[in-house]
């Protein structure tokens, strides 16, 4: 399927998809695991969130970040329909009310809002949160953390990369499963297979190094 302008067609990123599937199988035991692939929308880079949702593999997660868009409820409801039809997990970024009205599967919280997780909990919801430090990755009430930046990223908000080894250390000390975000692409994904990651996350994925394109907006 052709991708919209400014966004990747995730169906073509074989190493990312294979690595995410491998990580998902490793976490398949026990309670319901988080989706192994978590894709974020971005108002500047995702021209058509619904088209992006239709391009995702079954079982993937999509975080819709509306950032106050006037049509956010309409878009979120359209995404929820696609998610149900395609077996996706739809989360809404930072807006629990919008998630509830749209019928999403939960909410993704930026680090600054992660302390609200226990108050936002609803039956059956998945709550994920960004974590840019070991302390942030131990907040209660979170089902999965998104740790960044793992590899060098062209995102303007990316900090110094952790690298695979330090990322694995962060995963071990986190209080919930953790995703890798930042510079994750077909050239780097394989380095995350034995880190204990729950899955891979990004706004867009590229086949090569970050210089070839922006690979993960860290404003999660």
N, C-alpha and C positions, 0 to 999 in steps of 0.2 A: 504494500500500500504506500502510495506517495505521501511524504510528510508535508506538513504545512510549512510555510516560510519561517525560518528561524528555529525550527525544532527538528530533532532527529527522529527518524523512523526506527523505533526501538527494535522492530522485528528483524533488522539486519545485523544487530550487534551480537554475534554468535558467542564470542568468548565471555562477554558480560552475562549473557543469558545462561550459558552452560555453567559458569561459576556460581551464579545466583541459585540455579537449580541444585547444584551440588551442596551448597550451604543449606538450602532448605531441607534437603534429605537428611542432613546431619542433625537437624533440629526437629525432625518430625515426631520424635517420641514425646510422650507426656501431654501437657495441655496444648490447646490450640496455638500453633506457632505463628509469629508474624509473617506476612508475605515475604518471600526471599528477595524480591525486587521492588524497590520503592522509588517511584518517579514523581518529581515535584513539577508543578506548573509554575510559570513565571509570567507576570503581565507583560513584560517587555520581550520575552523570548518564546512564548507559547501563543501563537496566533490563533489557534483553535483547540482549546482543551478537549472538546468532545472528539475531534479527529485523533488527537493523541491517545485518548482512552481506547478508541477503536483499534489502534495499532499495537496495544500492549498484549503480551502473552497472557493466557489464562493463569489466574493465581497471583498476578502481580498486584501491587498496591499503587494507588495514585493519590497524591496529596494535592488537592485543589486549593491554591492560595489566591484569594480574590482581591486582597488589598483594597477593599472598599468599592469594587467595581459596581456600577449601578445595576447591572444585570446578573449579579452574583447568585441570587436565588434561582433564577431561570437556568443559569449554567449549571449550578450544583444539582438541580433536579434532573437535568438532562444527563449529567454524568452518572447520577445514581441509577438511571434507567440502563445506561450502557454497562455499568458495573454489574448489575444483576444479570443482564443477558450474557455477559462475557466471563462471569466468575471472577471479577476483580474486587479488591478491597478499596473502597473509597473513604479517604479521610479528608477533613476540611482543616485548613491551616488556621489556627489561632481563634476560630469563631465557633464555639460550641453551639450557639443558638442556630447558626446557619446549618451546621451539621445535622442538628436534630430536625429542623424544618425540611431539609432536603432528603432525609432518610439515609444519611451516610452511615458508615460502619464505625465512625469515631472521629477523633480530632488529633491533629499534630500541633504541638505547642513549641514556640520558640523558647529558648532557654529562659528568657526573662519572665515567661508565664508558666513555667513548669511547676512552680509551687502551687498552682491552682488545680493540679490533676485530681487530687482526692475529692475536691468539691464538685468537679465536673463529671465524675464517674457516673455512668448509666449502665444498666444491665446489658451485657453483650457487646459493649463498646470496646474498641481498641484505642488506647491513648499512647501516642509516641511523643518524644520530645528531643529537641536538640541539646547536645551537651558538649561544651568546648573545654571542659576541665574534668579531672577525676571526681571532684566533689559534686559537680553538676550531674554526673552519671550515677549518682546514688540517691537521687530524690525518690521519695515514696510515691506510689500510685501510677508509675509509668510502666507500660507493657514492653516498650522497646525504646532505646536511645539511638540517636543519630549522631555519631562522632565524626568530627572534622577538624581540620582538613587532613586527610590521610596521605595524599600525594600532592605534589605541586599542582596548583590550579590557577587558571587565568582569571578566576573570579576576583573582582576588586575587593571583596570582603574576606577573602581567604587569608588566614594567618600562616605562620610557618608550618610546613607539613610534618606530621608525626612520623611517617614512614611505617612500614608494615610491622616492624618489631615493637615500637612504642604503641602502635594501635592495638596489637595483640595484648600488651600489658594493660591498656585501658579497658579492653573487653573483659579481661579476667577480674578486674576490680569493680566493674559496673554491677549494679543491683538488678539489671534486667538485660535481656538480649540486646545486642548493639549492631547497628549498621555502619558501614564504611561510606563516607561521603567526601568528595573532593578529589579531583584528578582520577576518578575511577573510569577506565575505558578499556578497550580491547587489548591495549598494550600492558595494562597494569592489573587487571582484574585477577589474573591467575596467581598473583603474589599474595592474595588474600584467602586462598583456599584453606590454609592451615592456621589461620589467626583466631579461630573461634567466632568469627563474625556471624551474625544471624542472617545477613544479606547485604546487598549492595544498594546504594542510593545515589541519585543524581538528578539534575534538571535535564541535562542532555548527556549523551554518551558519544565519544568519538573513538574511532578505530586506532588512533595513534596518540602521540603525546599531547599535552595540553596546548602546546603552541599551535596545533592545527585547529583549535577551536575551543570555546569556553565549555568546560566540562562539568561544572557543578557549582551552582550559586549557593553560597553557604549561609544566606540570610534565611535560615529555616526557622 
